[in-house]
């Protein structure tokens, strides 16, 4: 699973877009607050996504190693 799932879009993507649209619309004078919040959340989301992807990749590789070890144990019996 390489790309984001539908769960990500339903719980994080769509609400994020709606909240950011509302926030920027509220800040009619300068729009600085909206841009700062959007940038901070986007950077934080990117960092969390990278960490989660690395963990998922490591878990998948470990699962492959464990499966091979179990298969070798079963065939050697």
PADREN-670178 format. One line per field, with one value per residue: residue in one letter; chain; x, y, z of N, C-alpha, C, O in turn. Coordinates in steps of 0.001 Angstrom, whole numbers, plus 500000, padded with zeros to 6 digits. Each point is the difference from the previous one (the first is absolute). Example, Ala and Ser with C-alpha at 12.3 -4.5 7.8 and 13.67 -1.06 7.14 Angstrom:
BEGIN
res = (A,S)
chain = (A,A)
n.x = (513190,498614)
n.y = (494310,501069)
n.z = (507800,498615)
ca.x = (499110,500820)
ca.y = (501190,501190)
ca.z = (500000,500060)
c.x = (500900,499230)
c.y = (501200,501090)
c.z = (500000,500730)
o.x = (501036,500509)
o.y = (499981,501108)
o.z = (500665,500169)
END
This chain:
BEGIN
res = (X,X,X,X,X,X,X,X,X,X,X,X,X,X,X,X,X,X,X,X,X,X,X,X,X,X,X,X,X,X,X,X,X,X,X,X,X,X,X,X,X,X,X,X,X,X,X,X,X,X,X,X,X,X,X,X,X,X,X,X,X,X,X,X,X,X,X,X,X,X,X,X,X,X,X,X,X)
chain = (A,A,A,A,A,A,A,A,A,A,A,A,A,A,A,A,A,A,A,A,A,A,A,A,A,A,A,A,A,A,A,A,A,A,A,A,A,A,A,A,A,A,A,A,A,A,A,A,A,A,A,A,A,A,A,A,A,A,A,A,A,A,A,A,A,A,A,A,A,A,A,A,A,A,A,A,A)
n.x = (500846,499507,498264,499721,499902,498709,501086,501727,499593,499624,501750,500944,499957,498610,500253,501495,499426,498890,501168,501021,498712,499432,501503,500310,498524,500681,501463,498060,500265,500147,498274,500252,498344,498683,500725,499569,497969,499346,500825,499099,498069,500143,500632,498528,498610,500863,500039,498105,499517,501106,499258,498229,500483,500850,498627,498859,501090,500187,498242,499841,501267,499290,498467,500796,500842,498601,499227,501371,500048,498336,500159,501358,499069,498714,501111,500470,497983)
n.y = (498828,500285,499319,502184,499641,498248,498201,499244,498797,497807,498637,499367,498273,498253,498374,498472,498414,498211,498374,498507,498369,498238,498342,498592,498320,498399,498715,500935,500020,498423,499221,501649,501135,501180,502030,501628,500923,501523,502055,501410,500984,501840,501923,501216,501270,501966,501686,501122,501614,501937,501441,501294,501819,501774,501332,501526,501878,501585,501353,501671,501830,501503,501428,501702,501774,501541,501502,501704,501702,501488,501626,501695,501582,501487,501648,501521,500914)
n.z = (500000,497852,498786,499559,502199,499442,500802,498753,498146,500338,500385,498074,498618,500033,501531,499326,498540,500792,501011,498703,499163,501285,500238,498307,499989,501430,498927,500642,502212,501573,501125,501494,500974,498647,499411,501479,500226,498499,500237,501492,499482,498738,500972,501147,498823,499361,501492,500392,498528,500234,501547,499544,498798,501083,501159,498828,499491,501562,500323,498504,500242,501503,499218,498777,501082,500858,498524,499493,501442,499895,498469,500519,501300,498956,498970,501588,500075)
ca.x = (499154,500917,499316,499102,498751,498759,499803,500755,499269,498740,500186,500995,500113,498815,499824,501087,499692,498855,500412,500924,499197,499263,500950,500502,498871,499778,501094,499838,500871,501398,500145,501275,499712,499617,501172,500905,499403,500020,501379,500393,499297,500496,501332,499800,499392,501025,500925,499307,499853,501314,500307,499097,500410,501218,499608,499264,500961,500805,499138,499789,501251,500148,499004,500541,501082,499387,499274,501002,500563,498981,499903,501181,499842,498972,500502,501112,499477)
ca.y = (501172,501112,501278,500181,499254,500772,500404,501236,501102,500257,500519,501062,500830,500833,500970,500983,500977,500812,500882,501012,500938,500837,500835,501058,500890,500826,500966,500783,501172,499744,498611,499482,498922,498819,499468,499426,498751,499044,499563,499171,498726,499243,499492,498963,498853,499377,499302,498829,499068,499384,499086,498854,499209,499270,498933,498980,499291,499156,498907,499094,499262,499065,498951,499108,499236,499044,498999,499101,499176,499015,499067,499134,499097,499008,499094,499205,498978)
ca.z = (500000,499849,500099,501144,499889,500044,501392,500181,499376,500712,501353,500102,498804,499758,501088,499952,498950,500436,501105,499474,499216,500952,500733,499124,499721,501185,500105,498774,499936,499679,499559,500492,500945,499227,499310,501007,500487,498892,499823,501134,499948,498848,500341,501010,499321,499172,500889,500536,498895,499745,501110,499891,498838,500361,500925,499253,499157,500877,500455,498878,499804,501117,499795,498971,500614,500926,499221,499416,501078,500373,498871,500034,501142,499663,498956,500513,500930)
c.x = (500889,499312,499117,498677,498802,499717,500740,499223,498734,500220,500966,499984,498838,499752,501097,499698,498862,500386,500930,499258,499257,500947,500511,498884,499714,501029,500028,501004,501407,500252,501327,499763,499652,501188,500977,499461,500029,501407,500441,499340,500485,501375,499884,499396,501002,500969,499370,499839,501305,500351,499131,500386,501254,499674,499275,500947,500873,499183,499781,501247,500210,499018,500484,501094,499436,499283,500964,500586,499018,499872,501191,499931,499008,500509,501132,499525,499723)
c.y = (501231,501340,500103,499261,500943,500476,501304,501186,500346,500681,501177,500955,500957,500968,501075,501081,500908,500985,501098,501024,500956,500964,501154,500990,500930,501130,500883,501142,499664,498620,499390,498822,498710,499356,499346,498662,498931,499442,499083,498620,499155,499400,498875,498738,499260,499198,498719,498936,499279,498988,498750,499111,499191,498834,498869,499194,499058,498806,498974,499157,498973,498843,499003,499110,498925,498876,499001,499079,498910,498946,499040,499006,498894,499001,499115,498896,498706)
c.z = (500000,500228,501223,499768,500057,501422,500278,499438,500770,501349,500091,498805,499810,501153,500010,498974,500443,501108,499488,499147,500927,500711,499143,499678,501185,500105,498750,499872,499512,499388,500415,500933,499260,499319,500978,500476,498915,499818,501131,499956,498832,500292,501020,499376,499135,500862,500556,498915,499701,501084,499903,498825,500300,500926,499273,499123,500829,500503,498900,499744,501110,499869,498943,500569,500928,499248,499372,501053,500415,498903,499981,501151,499680,498970,500504,500947,499309)
o.x = (500587,500557,499776,499529,500133,499372,499488,499882,499667,499262,499938,500014,500196,499775,499728,500153,500065,499601,499883,500314,499970,499671,500056,500255,499563,499709,500929,500277,500492,500933,500413,500694,500490,500134,500594,500745,500323,500169,500607,500658,500127,500254,500657,500427,499994,500371,500649,500165,500001,500493,500492,499925,500102,500522,500253,499859,500259,500507,499986,499898,500421,500334,499816,500040,500433,500079,499738,500214,500398,499874,499829,500413,500217,499677,500235,500785,499559)
o.y = (500352,500867,499012,499880,501191,501042,500877,501039,501175,500917,500775,501216,501212,501183,501156,501188,501214,501164,501153,501189,501209,501173,501137,501198,501133,501060,499912,500449,500618,499832,498974,498987,498926,498777,498968,499024,498845,498794,498959,498985,498782,498846,498968,498890,498770,498882,498955,498809,498790,498912,498886,498775,498838,498900,498825,498781,498870,498880,498798,498792,498875,498860,498793,498803,498848,498838,498797,498817,498855,498810,498808,498850,498846,498815,498923,499116,499043)
o.z = (501023,500675,500700,498869,500284,500193,500695,500649,500151,500360,500954,500191,499909,499741,500325,500285,499804,499963,500416,500055,499768,500174,500469,499875,499801,500554,499196,498888,499055,499214,499458,499910,500351,500005,499690,500084,500279,499814,499748,500229,500131,499656,499860,500317,499955,499643,500035,500266,499768,499701,500178,500101,499609,499820,500267,499892,499588,500048,500264,499782,499732,500319,500158,499715,499967,500399,499989,499736,500216,500288,499745,499850,500371,500075,499452,500344,500637)
END
